[in-house]
Structure formats: C-alpha cells, structure tokens
Amino acid sequence: MDRIKITGGKQMHGEIPISGAKNAALPLIIASLLTDETLTLRNVPRLADVSMLFRIIANHGVDQSFDGKRTGNSDIGGQTVHITAREIVDTTAPYELVSKMRASFWVLGPILGRCGYAKVSLPGGCAIGTRPVDLHLEGFKALGASIDLVDGYVIAKAPGGRLKGGKVNFSFASVGATHNVLMAAVLAEGETVIENAAREPEIGDLANCLNKMGAKITGIGSSTLTIQGVEKLHGTTHSVLPDRIETGTYAIAVTMAGGDVTLTNTSAEYLPVFLDKLTEAGATITEVENGIRVQRDPKTPIKPVDVTTQVYPGFPTDLQAQFMALMTIAEGSCFVRETIFENRFMHVQELARLGCNITLNGDTAKITGVKQLRGAPVMATDLRASASLIIAALVAEGDTIVNRVYHLDRGFEHLENKFRGCGADVERLSEE
Ligand code: EPZ
C-alpha cells in the first residue's frame, strides 16, 4: 500500500495546475446514461473515483474511449473521454460496485428517467457519516415513481414507463439528491420544479451540460431549478469545470508553508467565503489571468479564524479539515464547526499525533495554535482528512509518513508531483 513521506520546513514557490473537478466529473459521466449518442467530456481528472465510475457505467452497457496524448498536451492535463450509452443493457447497479463509490448511486436518476425502471443498491454509510438517501427517494416519488426497498436495493418504477414532472422541495439542499433528481426530471413528461436545490457550482456544470444535450433547465445557480421534460437528449462536448476543492487545498498548503504560488486553470469565482477566510488568516490572494496567486511571507503570523461549514456559497465542508490544519499553528485559538456531516473530525486524532492542540465538543473543534509541530507516522481516514495531514506535515519538524494514501488518490491527481513542483519535500513510497 503506497505511503507519502513529507519532510517539513520547505516554502513553496512556482505554479500548480488545477485539474478538472472530481465532483463535477462524476455526475457528468453519469449523465451519459441519458442519451444513446456520444457525450464527450474534456478536462476529466485521472482519479481513482473516476476510474471506478467508468467501470460501474460499463456494467450498464456504456462504451467509453479515451483520447491518447496529443502533440503539445502537457502530460498532467485532463483527459478527453467519449462515452456512449447506445442501450442500457442492465438497469441494475449491484452492491459490489455501488459500495465502492457512493456517487454511483446517482445512476438511479438517469436510468429511471430513460428506462422507466432502475434497481440500485443503497450506497451504505462511510467514514464521515451515515449519509442516507431519503431526499433522493422523496424526489423520485414526487416525479411519480414507486419506490421499494428490497434486500438493500432501491427498486424504482415509473408507472406507464415514463416519469411525470412534479414539485420537489428538499428539506436540505443535498448535492447528490439535486444531481440525481435533476437527471431523472430532464426526460420526465411535463414540468418539474426543484425547490431548495443545492447551488454548488458542480450542479451548475451538470445543468449546463444537460442543456447542451437538449434539456430545458432554467434557474441554474439558484435554489429553484425548473425543468421542462423532453423526449430525448442528444450528445454534446463539455469541459469539466476546475476543481474548487483542489484549488482551496493548495491555497491552504501555500499559506501554511509560506511562499508564492500561482494556481492555474482555475479561478476565485467559486470560493468567495473561503478565500475571505484564508485572507483573514494571513494569505495574500490575487486574481490573475486563468488562476489565482497565493502568497504568505513566513514572517507573517497565521491568525486564528473561526469557521462554520455551510452549503454553497458558504464555507465548503470539503475544505474544513485542510483549514483546520492551517489553524494548528495560528497565533491563538479558534473554533471550526462542521454542520454538514455528523462525523467529519476523523483527522483530529491524527493531527494530534503531530503535536496539534485540538479539543472536540460535539460539532465544534477548538484549535489552539502551537509553536512547532513534529513529524510522525499518521493514518489517512478519508479523502479530505488525508490532505489536512499533508498540510500539517509541511511545517512539522522532521519526517511525516501518511499511510493509506489510497484515500488521497480518490480525489487529488498527481498530488506529490504538484507539491514537489513547487519545492515541497513530498515523496510517494510505493510498496512492491
Ligand atoms: C457531495 O456529497 C460531495 N460528493 C461531497 O464531497 C460533499 O462533501 C457533499 O456533497 C457536500 O457538499 C460528491 O459530489 C461526489 P449531500 P453528497 O447529499 O451528495 C445528508 C468529497 O470529499 N443527506 O449534500 O453525499 C447527508 O447525510 C465528498 O469530495 C440526507 O440526510 O452530500 C449529509 O449529512 C465528501 N439525506 C448531508 O446531507 C439525503 O437524502 C450532505 O449530503 C442526502 C443527504
């Protein structure tokens, strides 16, 4: 099992290219199920979760082809993939696949919308919480579907073989439920209105792509999405939007280590609240052509900043662990409150091994900055928590070894190359 070794104390200088967003690529790949024509996606990140999803949709009969390297392409640019669901040959998504990658539960919406029937395994919980799918199922019922739970599977049926548009009102602005129900609604008969829809940029990226495929969605970017159902969707070409969570993660890393790095192929557009908080903590953020520049003079102290995670456009829960790592060497104490997931503090006990001073009280962590962290072996527990360990290790004295790096590979492409390219001492130890 691969591990990552970080030797602390190096500043970061240079450029880091940001990849396409994992959390946009996944729903966009799933959207290919909605048409028998070819959906071409550009800037697709090379990630374990993306590869797993390609395997899962192949089970439904989806053909895939990947462009090879083209002259002049950088070898860490995104990949171009051509996906064709000519026919849905199997409307079942089995437990052994869905349990490997939760977002694959989102194949339910398009298969139900296109075939009038879908049998998809419940995804089960994960390290950061139980993560139920009740909002997804209520949404499908509002579109006329019958829903049965049998042996851990959701069996969804559209009476008469086609969903009917309806009114959906989410009690919580769930990202996954919005993706899933939106993809079911585009082929339903009549109008669907989704109230309290999630507003994360990845939802907008999916909706824009669906409209390019012939869907009729209005209200994109707002909490109310209105969809006029159509008979059929056609193929299109769409480029995956930049990964705002990867952008935020590296911005925090540079602020932690000190230095001057430009993050390219990205923008500050989708991180309003986060970048304000990072500036308050001591970073200098400058918007530049095709990216953002992040600077912090190591002599500038890191200030303690209170943070509460919220749905978009609030502070993203996916940057909570990384920001907490930054706060562990701030001059003073602060509070980080996690309101989205019930168990997203798995990184705390690992950060404590590096000498961080963090106490937990329910959904709130109190972080008191310390003068110096010390390297130690630590265990990655979930995707974003793993990044927080690397961020802390950048300033820890000596070596830190992060185990179970497969968590990182799910969501961060070429992570060690991107860090090394800016002078950080980060190395992958591959076990034979
Ligand atoms: C998406 O997960 C992201 N995953 C998560 O990123 C992200 O943290 C999350 O949205 C919130 O922004 C992908 O996009 C692939 P939710 P999702 O439905 O859709 C509760 C990462 O690191 N809930 O908005 O699962 C749920 O239990 C991952 O890239 C219900 O109660 O998130 C959770 O507490 C981690 N019932 C909260 O809502 C439901 O039916 C947020 O869930 C659905 C959700």
Residues whose N, C-alpha, C, O or C-beta is under 5 A from the ligand:
A	BS01	EPZ	N23 A103 R131 P132 V133 D134 L135 H136 A173 S174 V175 G176 A177 T317 D318 I340 F341 E342 L383 R384
